Amino acid sequence: MAAEFEIYKNSAGKWSWRLTAANGRKVATAGESFSSEAAARRATRTAKDRAAVAIVPAKAGGASRKASPDAAKAWRSRAPKSGTTRAAAAGRSAGSKARARRP
């Protein structure tokens, strides 16, 4: 089984997406909510297209990865924003800011 995008309504009643690996582990989330299911589906296509050509920096701390604490103060890796839209957020937290920024 390949990785799969799931479109769902979050706890606030808005649409979002998450990417689940073949082993069932959540590997990425939208990082934002969408007003419609169609908008969430478009965002999955954008994430898939951008991931196909994404550059992984040669060393930790490269400009193409950001890290920020989530609500539980755990560090998460985030893809850079394009305009005002975040491309994706890591599905699991890392133990430190440096670890979250690793490719």
PyMOL commands that set and color helices and strands:
alter all, ss='L'
color gray80, all
select helices_A, chain A and resi 37-52+97-101
alter helices_A, ss='H'
color red, helices_A
select strands_A, chain A and resi 4-9+15-20+26-29+66-69+75-78+81-82+85-86+89-90
alter strands_A, ss='S'
color yellow, strands_A
deselect
rebuild
show_as cartoon
